[in-house]
Amino acid sequence: MEQSKITQVFGITPSELKEDILKDVRAELNIIAQNFQPVQPPEYLTRQEVAKILKVSLVTLSDWNKKGILKPYRLGNLIRYKTDELDKALVAINTIKTKQ
């Protein structure tokens, strides 16, 4: 008992229907393309690079790691920091300083 589903459209030719559908799909794709932002892979920095950017010593950097201000990522003996997390950490450091 298989039922076939039939949709009938009156007042439009199949090619006109196809063109209307394509026009709407293209319009939606253009909207998506305008708002599309590619995902940037995270960039990792070494301890020395972070210390130079933040203008602090490696000891201060280690202290901030222990306090949870910065979040280090470890690969064996290597320690790396994400650049986008550094921006957030700077904001957090500034808010702590202004509260004191």
C-alpha positions, 0 to 999 in steps of 0.5 A: 500500500504505497501512496504516492505524494503529488503536489500540483502547482497551478499558474506557473510553469516548471521552469518558472518554479525552478527559477523562483526557488533558485532565486530564493535560495541564492538570496538566502545564501547571500545573506549567510555569506555576508554574515559568515566569519571563518573560524580562526585557529587559536594561536599559541604563544610561548612564556617568553613571548607572553612575558614580553607582550605583558611586560612582566617577568617570568616569575610574575607569569608563573604567579599568575598561572598559580592564581588562575589569572592566566591559563597555561596549556602544557605539551610535555615540558612546553607551556603555551598560552592562547592569544585570545585568552590573554586579552581576557586575562588583561581585562580581568587583571585591570578590573582587579586593580581598579577594585583595590 
